[in-house]
Amino acid sequence: MTVLTMMIGLMPVLWSNGTGADVMKRIAAPMVGGLVTSFVLELLVYPAIFAIWKGRELPASNLPLATASETS
């Protein structure tokens, strides 16, 4: 929602034709690209990396736990 709001806010800058628009378009275009990149990273890449990282620990944690009656 935050990314969408920021992109909507930058759209008038990207479509403007008035005085100073050429400079502002050069500033706003990389910002939109950065927003899209961060959006994709946060929703797709980081969760996948986390799942792979935690998936390596699963076989070691599947060992049966010793109960109090077994140890005494």
Secondary structure, 3 states (H helix, E strand, C coil): CHHHHHHHHHHHHHHCCCCCHHHHHHHHHHHHHHHHHHHHHHHHHHHHHHHHHHHHHHHHHCCCCCCHHHHC
